Amino acid sequence: MTGQDDQRGTVGTKGAEAGRNDRRVRILLDHLDQEVGLWQLNVADGTAWRNLRHDQIFGYDEVLPEWTFEIFLEHVVAQDRDKVRTLFQTAVENSQHWSFECKIIRADGDEGWIRAHGEPVRDPESGEQFLLGSVFDISRLRRAEEQTRLLKAELNHRERNLLGMLRAMVQLTAERATGVKAFAKVLGDRLAALGRTHDLFVSRGSFPVPLVQIVRAEMAAMDIRPDRFTIEGDTDFALHSKTAESATLVLHELVTNARQHGAFSTNKGRVRISIESRKEGVARIIWTEVWGPRVARPTEYGFGARILDTALGQDGTVKMDYKPDGLVCTIDLVASRPRPTMDVARTTVMPVEMPDLKGKRVMVLEDEALIALSLEMTLTDEGVVVLGPFSSVDDAKAAMKGEVDAAILDVNLGRDTSLDVAQTLTTRGVPFVFLTGDGDWHRVANTFPDVPVLEKPIREVDVVVSLGRVLKKAAGRK
């Protein structure tokens, strides 16, 4: 190869590298244009140039014909308006950086949060002063921070309640204890009961715990064989944290009493636990002991009796009926119906039978690229024909013109939601599963009560099992 050839080769290599760099820059600029609101404000007349993303952040589908500083201030909530105006005036007067966060009201009336930055620049020819900057939609971040704050407040509240409960347990158990060993044994058993309920909540994330699961956990912990008790009736109720802890103590006292004095103290004794709906939001548990020793009302009022009388507080009542043939305890307590995914999301602990999804056409609507990619890989591994993933409602609706067997829908899609798509799928009889990362499953629970809702982060097995179940249910309706 000659020197001239070498030179041409070097120039060609540099040209190719420059071309790749140009493409990378264009990709970066396209990404910025889609994700970041860009603006340039003329300080003299208050008019501004913006890109489309800027106006979308404020709730507009298209760029408005005109945008001014005053129009921007109208979107800022009243309590933040003076602060933003003062920061703007200071930045203009001192030619300094302008940076702030504030709450806004979007064009559709929804609240949001923005983070904005501006830098003063001056046109060297005309001498006009501008602020050049960017605006970001931080609404999701703020909602996450608020959820964290509420979670901390709830944890602090539960901790105070737990410490108060522990103090009362120690004091009242000590009053009735016949010695140190007896005290340690009784107190340890009661603390273990609380610990079991705590473990149930940890294993289920933020979901209420099924009432039946609490009963069975307490029976198992006290070495009561499954053939010694039955659970019947309306078993779909679940309990939130405070009620669950109190109900666990009540159940622990009932099991302990049955072991020492009641049905479980003999080989033949049995307990029948009936659950029924008393009224909206209230479950009734009827604990009935049979084939045990004769029963008489206790002559002493110990800590166990106090727990049975007072543990539920405002969340319920306990009524003891010391019938000669066996104790009957009626418990009314605040309870809820679990949402459709309680047996799927975060609770698939035992091995499950994976459904056959091979060849199914599943549409994926998810605006987070990495999550969408993960879903696509998971479904592809199961032999699914993935439609998408799509990040916009319009693209998803276009895909629905063809054949769709099922769908996975992220509830929130930036400033939009997938609820219109969900309604269309429902009308067509196409089953689907919701995803959410904002803890807002209640937004869809009333409109789509039978649709599973998986909370992020999601597990592959939960997605596959949920799809299998909704497809099977839909097939049964045909």
N, C-alpha and C positions, 0 to 999 in steps of 0.2 A: 504494500500500500504506500502511495506517495505522501509527501507532506501536505499536498493540497487535499488529498483524500482524508487525512487525519483532521485537517481543519474543518472540512465539511461535516465529518462525523461529530466533531465536538460541538459545532454550531447546531447540528440536528438534535443532539442530546440535550443541549441547553434549551432549544425551542420546545422540545417535548416536555421538559421539566416545567418550563414557564407555562405551557398549556395546562398541565396538571394543576399548577398553583392557581391559575385563573379559575379553573373549574371548582377548586376547593373554596376560593373566595366567593364565587357565585353561590355555592351551596350554603356557605356561612351567612351571606347577605340574605338569601331567601329564607333561611331559618330565622334570622333576626326579624325580618319583615313579617313573618307569620306569628312570632311569639312576643315581640317587644313593640310597644306603642312608641313611635318616634314622632317628635314634634319640633317645630321652630316657631317661636313667638316673637312678633314684632313689638318691641316695648313701646314704641311711640303710639301706635293705634290699637294695640291689643289683639290684632288678628293673628291667626296661626295657620301654618301648614301642618298637616298630619298625614300619617299613613293609615290604611284601613284598620289595622290592628288597634290603633289608638282609639278610634271611635267604637270599635267592637267592645273594648273594655268598658266603655260607658253605656253599652247596651244598644248600639245602633248596628244594623245589618250592613249599611253602606256609609261611605264618607259623606258627612253633611256638607251642604253647599257652603256653609260658613261656620267658623268656630272662633270664639273669642275667649279672653280670660274671664269675662263675666259669665259666659255660658258655662265654662268649667266650674266657676264658683257656685253656680246654681245646682250642680250635681254634688258638691261637697255638703255633707250634713251640717246643720246649723251650728252645732257645738264645735265643729272644727274650722268653720269658715274664717273667723277672725285670725286664728293662728296661721292658716295658710296665706291669707292676704298679707299679714305682717311679715312673714318670711319672704314673700315675693318682693315686697317693697324694699326690704333690707338688701336682698340680693341685687336688685336693680340699682339702688342708690350707691352701693359699695362695690358694684361689679364683682360679686363673689358667687360662689357655688350655692345653688338652691336645691335643697334636699328635704323631703318630708314624707310621712305616711299619714293617710287620713281615710276616714270612712266616706263612701259615696252612695248616692241613690242612682241606680241605673235607669235608663229610659223606660224599662219595663216595670219599675217600682221596686225591684229587688235591691237589697243592700249588698255592698261589696267593699273591699279594701284595696287601696292602691299604694304603691311606693313609687315616687317620682324623683327625678334628678334633672337639674338644668345647669348649663354653663353659660356665662355671659360671653358673647362674641360681638365684634363690631366690623361692619363692612368697610374695608379700607378705602373704597372709592366714594361711597355715598355717606359714610359716617353713621349710618343707621345702626342702632343697637338691637341685638337679638338675644334671646335665650334659646339655646339649642339643647334638647334633652330627650329623655325617655321616660316611659311609665310602664309599670308592671302590675299585673293583676295578682295580688297576694291573698285573695279571699280564702282559698283553701288553706294556706298557711295559718291565717288568723283563726279559721274554724278549728284547725288542729290544736292551736295554742289554747283556744277556749275549752276544747274537750279535755286537754291536759290539765287545765286549771280546775275544771269541774271534777275530774278524776282525783286530783290531789285533795280537793275539798271533801270528796266522798270518802277517800281513804282516811283523812284526818278525823272525819265524823265517825267512821266505823271504828277507828282506833280508840277514840275516846269512849264510845259505847262499849267496846270490848274490855277496856281497862276498868270501866265502871262495873261491868258484869263480873269480871274476874275478882274485883275487890269484894263484891257482895257474896260471890261463891265462896271465897276463902273465909270470910267472916262467919257466914251462916253455917257452912260445913263444919267449921271449928266448934261452933256452939253445940252441935249434936254429936261430935266425934267422941268415941270412948277412949281413944289413945292416938299417939302419933301415927302409927301404922295404919289404923283405920281412917284417920284424917287424910293421909297421903293417898290411900287407895280410892276413897270416894271422890276426892278432889281430882285426882288423876283421871278417873273415868269420865268425869264431867268435862274436863279440859280436852280430853281425847275426842269426845263427841263434837265439841266446837271445832276441833282441828279437822275432823272428817268433813264437815260442811265446808270449811275453808278450802280444803283440797278439791272438793267438787267444783267450787267456783273457779279456782285456778285452772282446772282442766277444761273448763267450758268457756274461758274468756269472759266476755261481758254478758253471756246469756243467763237467764234464770235457770234454776236447777229443777228438773222434774220432781214432783212430790214423791212419786213412786221410788225414784232413785234414792232419795233421802231415807225413806222407810227401809228399803232393802239394805242400804249401807249400814244403818244402825243395827239391824237384825244380825247382819253378818259379823259386825264388830263384837257383838255380844254372844257369838257362837250359837245363835238360834238357827236350827236347821230349817231349810225351806218348807219341809213338810209340816212344820209346827204352826205355820200361819198362812193365811190367804189374803190377797189383795184383789178387790173386785170393784166394779162400778165405773165411774167416770175417771179414768186414770190419766187424762191429758193435762192436768193442772201442773203449773210450775211456780216456784217461789223466788222472789228477789232476795237479795242478801240479808237484810235485817230480819225479815219474816222467816227466812230459812234458818237462821241461827237460833231464833227463839223456838221455832217448831222442832228443831233438832233436840234442844234441851227438854222440851215436853215429851217427845218420843223416847228420849233416853230415860227419863224418869218412869215412863210407863213400862218400858222393857225391863228396867231394873226392878221395879215393883213386882212385875209378873214373875221374874226369876226368883225373887226372894219369898213372895207371899201368894202369888197368883197362879195363872194357868201354866206358866213355864216352870213352876216349882214341882210339878208332877209329870210323870211320863205321858199321861193321857191328855193333858191340858193343851188347848189350842186357842189361837187368837184369830178372829175374823176382822179384817180392816176394810170397811166399805167407804168409798169416796163418792160424793154426789155434789152436784151444783146447787148451792143454796139460793143464790141470786147472782146477778152479774158481778163478776170480780170476787166472789166469795165461794170457797170450797168447804164442804163439811166432811169431816173424817169421823167415822163411828168405829171406835175400838171396842170390840166385844170379846170377852174372855169366856170360854166354855170348857166344861169337863175338868175344871180345876177344883181346888179346895173351897169350902164354904167361905163366904166373904162377909166381913163386918167393917163398919166405918172405923177408921183409925181414931185412937183416943188422944194421940199427940199430933201437933201441927209442926212438922219438921220442915227442913229446907226443900225437900222434894215436893211437899204439898204447896209450899210458897211458889215454887217454880211453876207448878201446874196452874195455880191461880193467877199469877201475874206475868209470866214470861212473855206472852203475846202482846200485852199492853193494848194499844189502840188498834193493833193489827188483827185482833181476834179474841175469842173467848174459849174457855175450857169448862165443861160441866161434868162432874164426876157423879155417877150413880152406882152406889155400892149394893148391887142386888145380891141376894144370898147365893144365887147360882153362878155368879161371875160379874166382875166389874164391867160396866159400860161407860166409856168416856166419849163425850161428844165434843169435837173441836171444830169451831168455825174460824176460818182465817182468810186473810186477803191473799188471793192467788190470781194468776194470769194464764191465758191460753198461750202456749208456745207458738211462735211463728213457724211457717212451713218447713224451714231448714234446720230446725233444732236437732233432728236426728241425722243430719248430714254435715252441716258446717262445724268444723272443729271437734266433732264428737266421734268420728270414725276411728275407734280405738281397736276393735276386734277386726280380724280379717273379714273383708267383704267380697261378695261375688261381683266381679267387674262385668258390666254389661257389654254386649257386642254392638259396637257403634260402626262397624265396618260398612263403608259405602254411604253412610248418612251425610246429608248436605247440611252443615251447621254454619249459620251466619254468626260472625263475631263483630260486635260493635263496642270498641274500647279505644279511648283517646290517648291512653298512656302507651307509648310505643313498646317499651320493654315488656309490659304485661301482655299486650296484644301478641307480641312475638312468642312469649312463653305459652300462651293459650294455643296459638297456632301449632307450635311444636308438640304440645301435649295431645291435641286432637289428631294431628297427623300420625303420631305414633299409634293411635287407636284405629287407624284406617279411615278416619273421617275426611270427607271432602270439605275443606274449609272455604267458606265464602267470605272474602276479606283477608285480614281484618280491616274493618272500616272505622274511621275516626269521626265521621260526620253523619248526621241523621239523613241528609239528602242522599249520600252514597248508599246507605243501608236501605232506604226506601227504593232506590233504583234496583238494588240486588233482589228485592222481594218481588220484582216482576217475574222472576224465574222461579224455579222449584226450590223450596226451602223446607227441610224436615224439622229443624229446631234452630234455636238461637241462644246466644249468650249476650246479654245487654248490660253495659255499665250504666248505672242510673244517671250519674252526673257526667256530662261531656263538656267541661269548661263552663261556658255561659249557657249551654243548652242541656236538655235531658233526653233520655231515650223513651219517655213515656208515650209519645205519639207512635213510635215504632211498636212499642209493647201493645198498644191498643189495636193497631193494624194486625199484628200477629194474632191477637186474641180473636178478632173478628174472623180471620181466616182459619182459625183452629190450629195454629202452629204453636207447639209448646216452646217455652223458653225459660231461662234462668237469669235472675238479676245478679249483678255484682255491685258492691258499693265499698268505698274506702272512707266514707264520711260518717259512718254510724247513723245514716239517715234512712234505715230500712222502713221506719214508720211512714215515710212519704209514700211508699208503694203498698204497704200492708193493707190499707183499707180498699184501695182500688183493685189490687190484684192479690187477694188474700190467699190464693192457692198456689202462688208462684214462689218457688224457693229463692231465698236471698242469701248469697254467700258474701261474707265480709272479708275484705283484703287485710292481710295477705292471705291468698287462697292456696290450697293444696291441690295438686294434680288429681288425687283420688277423689276429692270432693266435687271437682268439676265433672269428672267422668261419671261418678255415681249419680249426681244430680241430673245430668243429661239423660242417663239411662232411665231414671225413675219417671221424668216428665214424658219421655217418649213412650214408655210402657203405659203410663196413665192415659196418654192421648190415644194410643192404639186401642185401649179398652173402651173408649167412647165411640169408636167408629163401628 
